[in-house]
Protein backbone atom coordinates (compact mmCIF):
# COMPACT_ATOMS: atom_id res chain seq x y z
CA UNK A 1 0.00 0.00 0.00
CA UNK A 2 2.83 2.38 0.84
CA UNK A 3 4.61 1.65 -2.44
CA UNK A 4 1.38 2.40 -4.36
CA UNK A 5 1.22 5.83 -2.72
CA UNK A 6 4.85 6.45 -3.54
CA UNK A 7 4.20 5.51 -7.17
CA UNK A 8 1.21 7.87 -7.29
CA UNK A 9 3.24 10.82 -6.07
CA UNK A 10 6.32 10.11 -8.21
CA UNK A 11 5.03 11.94 -11.35
CA UNK A 12 3.94 14.91 -9.24
CA UNK A 13 7.35 15.06 -7.59
CA UNK A 14 9.10 14.88 -10.98
CA UNK A 15 6.92 17.68 -12.42
CA UNK A 16 7.57 19.84 -9.35
CA UNK A 17 11.33 19.24 -9.63
CA UNK A 18 11.24 20.17 -13.34
CA UNK A 19 9.27 23.35 -12.59
CA UNK A 20 11.62 24.49 -9.82
CA UNK A 21 14.71 23.69 -11.90
CA UNK A 22 13.34 25.77 -14.78
CA UNK A 23 12.53 28.60 -12.38
CA UNK A 24 16.02 28.63 -10.84
CA UNK A 25 17.67 28.59 -14.29
CA UNK A 26 15.75 31.70 -15.39
CA UNK A 27 18.31 34.51 -15.88
CA UNK A 28 16.10 37.11 -14.17
CA UNK A 29 15.68 34.91 -11.10
CA UNK A 30 19.43 34.15 -11.07
CA UNK A 31 20.23 37.88 -11.27
CA UNK A 32 17.80 38.65 -8.43
CA UNK A 33 19.10 35.84 -6.23
CA UNK A 34 22.72 36.98 -6.67
CA UNK A 35 21.93 40.40 -5.13
CA UNK A 36 22.20 41.04 -1.41
CA UNK A 37 18.42 41.15 -1.01
CA UNK A 38 18.04 37.87 -2.91
CA UNK A 39 20.62 36.15 -0.70
CA UNK A 40 18.94 37.51 2.43
CA UNK A 41 15.48 36.35 1.30
CA UNK A 42 16.93 32.98 0.30
CA UNK A 43 18.22 32.51 3.84
CA UNK A 44 14.89 33.69 5.35
CA UNK A 45 12.11 31.83 3.47
CA UNK A 46 9.28 32.90 5.81
CA UNK A 47 10.16 36.55 5.26
CA UNK A 48 10.37 35.94 1.50
CA UNK A 49 6.92 34.36 1.55
CA UNK A 50 5.58 37.30 3.59
CA UNK A 51 7.03 39.78 1.08
CA UNK A 52 5.50 37.84 -1.81
CA UNK A 53 2.06 37.62 -0.20
CA UNK A 54 2.18 41.32 0.77
CA UNK A 55 3.16 42.36 -2.78
CA UNK A 56 0.32 40.40 -4.30
CA UNK A 57 -2.21 41.69 -1.78
CA UNK A 58 -1.00 45.32 -1.99
CA UNK A 59 -1.16 45.61 -5.78
CA UNK A 60 -4.89 46.36 -6.01
CA UNK A 61 -5.12 48.99 -3.23
CA UNK A 62 -2.03 50.81 -4.50
CA UNK A 63 -3.43 50.76 -8.04
CA UNK A 64 -6.77 52.06 -6.83
CA UNK A 65 -5.01 54.80 -4.87
CA UNK A 66 -3.04 55.84 -7.95
CA UNK A 67 -6.26 56.04 -9.97
CA UNK A 68 -7.79 58.05 -7.14
CA UNK A 69 -4.78 60.40 -7.12
CA UNK A 70 -5.03 60.85 -10.89
CA UNK A 71 -8.73 61.67 -10.69
CA UNK A 72 -8.18 64.16 -7.89
CA UNK A 73 -5.35 65.76 -9.89
CA UNK A 74 -7.77 66.27 -12.78
CA UNK A 75 -10.25 67.83 -10.37
CA UNK A 76 -7.45 70.12 -9.14
CA UNK A 77 -6.76 71.26 -12.67
CA UNK A 78 -10.31 72.51 -12.71
CA UNK A 79 -9.57 74.56 -9.59
CA UNK A 80 -10.25 72.65 -6.38
CA UNK A 81 -6.76 72.60 -4.79
CA UNK A 82 -7.90 72.64 -1.17
CA UNK A 83 -10.38 69.86 -1.82
CA UNK A 84 -7.66 67.76 -3.43
CA UNK A 85 -5.32 68.12 -0.46
CA UNK A 86 -8.11 67.02 1.86
CA UNK A 87 -9.08 64.06 -0.31
CA UNK A 88 -5.48 62.99 -0.84
CA UNK A 89 -4.78 63.07 2.91
CA UNK A 90 -7.93 61.03 3.60
CA UNK A 91 -7.00 58.65 0.80
CA UNK A 92 -3.41 58.42 2.03
CA UNK A 93 -4.57 57.59 5.54
CA UNK A 94 -6.97 54.99 4.16
CA UNK A 95 -4.15 53.50 2.10
CA UNK A 96 -1.90 53.45 5.18
CA UNK A 97 -4.52 51.56 7.18
CA UNK A 98 -5.25 49.11 4.36
CA UNK A 99 -1.57 48.38 3.74
CA UNK A 100 -0.92 47.95 7.47
CA UNK A 101 -3.78 45.48 7.66
CA UNK A 102 -2.49 43.67 4.60
CA UNK A 103 1.00 43.48 6.07
CA UNK A 104 -0.45 41.77 9.14
CA UNK A 105 -2.62 39.56 6.95
CA UNK A 106 0.32 38.56 4.74
CA UNK A 107 2.36 37.70 7.83
CA UNK A 108 -0.50 35.54 9.11
CA UNK A 109 -0.99 33.85 5.72
CA UNK A 110 2.72 33.15 5.32
CA UNK A 111 2.82 31.73 8.87
CA UNK A 112 -0.07 29.39 8.08
CA UNK A 113 1.52 28.38 4.77
CA UNK A 114 4.84 27.75 6.50
CA UNK A 115 3.13 25.62 9.14
CA UNK A 116 1.33 23.67 6.40
CA UNK A 117 4.61 23.20 4.57
CA UNK A 118 6.35 21.91 7.69
CA UNK A 119 3.44 19.60 8.51
CA UNK A 120 3.32 18.26 4.95
CA UNK A 121 7.07 17.72 4.92
CA UNK A 122 7.01 15.80 8.20
CA UNK A 123 3.98 13.78 7.10
CA UNK A 124 5.59 12.84 3.78
CA UNK A 125 8.80 11.91 5.54
CA UNK A 126 6.92 9.66 7.99
CA UNK A 127 4.71 8.09 5.31
CA UNK A 128 7.27 7.56 2.59
CA UNK A 129 10.42 6.73 4.51
CA UNK A 130 11.02 2.99 4.30
CA UNK A 131 10.79 1.50 7.79
CA UNK A 132 13.21 -1.31 8.57
CA UNK A 133 12.40 -3.89 11.16
C-alpha positions as CSV (number, residue, x, y, z in Angstrom):
1,X,0.0,0.0,0.0
2,X,2.8,2.4,0.8
3,X,4.6,1.6,-2.4
4,X,1.4,2.4,-4.4
5,X,1.2,5.8,-2.7
6,X,4.8,6.4,-3.5
7,X,4.2,5.5,-7.2
8,X,1.2,7.9,-7.3
9,X,3.2,10.8,-6.1
10,X,6.3,10.1,-8.2
11,X,5.0,11.9,-11.3
12,X,3.9,14.9,-9.2
13,X,7.4,15.1,-7.6
14,X,9.1,14.9,-11.0
15,X,6.9,17.7,-12.4
16,X,7.6,19.8,-9.4
17,X,11.3,19.2,-9.6
18,X,11.2,20.2,-13.3
19,X,9.3,23.4,-12.6
20,X,11.6,24.5,-9.8
21,X,14.7,23.7,-11.9
22,X,13.3,25.8,-14.8
23,X,12.5,28.6,-12.4
24,X,16.0,28.6,-10.8
25,X,17.7,28.6,-14.3
26,X,15.7,31.7,-15.4
27,X,18.3,34.5,-15.9
28,X,16.1,37.1,-14.2
29,X,15.7,34.9,-11.1
30,X,19.4,34.2,-11.1
31,X,20.2,37.9,-11.3
32,X,17.8,38.6,-8.4
33,X,19.1,35.8,-6.2
34,X,22.7,37.0,-6.7
35,X,21.9,40.4,-5.1
36,X,22.2,41.0,-1.4
37,X,18.4,41.1,-1.0
38,X,18.0,37.9,-2.9
39,X,20.6,36.2,-0.7
40,X,18.9,37.5,2.4
41,X,15.5,36.4,1.3
42,X,16.9,33.0,0.3
43,X,18.2,32.5,3.8
44,X,14.9,33.7,5.4
45,X,12.1,31.8,3.5
46,X,9.3,32.9,5.8
47,X,10.2,36.6,5.3
48,X,10.4,35.9,1.5
49,X,6.9,34.4,1.6
50,X,5.6,37.3,3.6
51,X,7.0,39.8,1.1
52,X,5.5,37.8,-1.8
53,X,2.1,37.6,-0.2
54,X,2.2,41.3,0.8
55,X,3.2,42.4,-2.8
56,X,0.3,40.4,-4.3
57,X,-2.2,41.7,-1.8
58,X,-1.0,45.3,-2.0
59,X,-1.2,45.6,-5.8
60,X,-4.9,46.4,-6.0
61,X,-5.1,49.0,-3.2
62,X,-2.0,50.8,-4.5
63,X,-3.4,50.8,-8.0
64,X,-6.8,52.1,-6.8
65,X,-5.0,54.8,-4.9
66,X,-3.0,55.8,-8.0
67,X,-6.3,56.0,-10.0
68,X,-7.8,58.1,-7.1
69,X,-4.8,60.4,-7.1
70,X,-5.0,60.9,-10.9
71,X,-8.7,61.7,-10.7
72,X,-8.2,64.2,-7.9
73,X,-5.4,65.8,-9.9
74,X,-7.8,66.3,-12.8
75,X,-10.2,67.8,-10.4
76,X,-7.5,70.1,-9.1
77,X,-6.8,71.3,-12.7
78,X,-10.3,72.5,-12.7
79,X,-9.6,74.6,-9.6
80,X,-10.3,72.6,-6.4
81,X,-6.8,72.6,-4.8
82,X,-7.9,72.6,-1.2
83,X,-10.4,69.9,-1.8
84,X,-7.7,67.8,-3.4
85,X,-5.3,68.1,-0.5
86,X,-8.1,67.0,1.9
87,X,-9.1,64.1,-0.3
88,X,-5.5,63.0,-0.8
89,X,-4.8,63.1,2.9
90,X,-7.9,61.0,3.6
91,X,-7.0,58.6,0.8
92,X,-3.4,58.4,2.0
93,X,-4.6,57.6,5.5
94,X,-7.0,55.0,4.2
95,X,-4.1,53.5,2.1
96,X,-1.9,53.5,5.2
97,X,-4.5,51.6,7.2
98,X,-5.3,49.1,4.4
99,X,-1.6,48.4,3.7
100,X,-0.9,48.0,7.5
101,X,-3.8,45.5,7.7
102,X,-2.5,43.7,4.6
103,X,1.0,43.5,6.1
104,X,-0.5,41.8,9.1
105,X,-2.6,39.6,6.9
106,X,0.3,38.6,4.7
107,X,2.4,37.7,7.8
108,X,-0.5,35.5,9.1
109,X,-1.0,33.9,5.7
110,X,2.7,33.1,5.3
111,X,2.8,31.7,8.9
112,X,-0.1,29.4,8.1
113,X,1.5,28.4,4.8
114,X,4.8,27.7,6.5
115,X,3.1,25.6,9.1
116,X,1.3,23.7,6.4
117,X,4.6,23.2,4.6
118,X,6.3,21.9,7.7
119,X,3.4,19.6,8.5
120,X,3.3,18.3,5.0
121,X,7.1,17.7,4.9
122,X,7.0,15.8,8.2
123,X,4.0,13.8,7.1
124,X,5.6,12.8,3.8
125,X,8.8,11.9,5.5
126,X,6.9,9.7,8.0
127,X,4.7,8.1,5.3
128,X,7.3,7.6,2.6
129,X,10.4,6.7,4.5
130,X,11.0,3.0,4.3
131,X,10.8,1.5,7.8
132,X,13.2,-1.3,8.6
133,X,12.4,-3.9,11.2
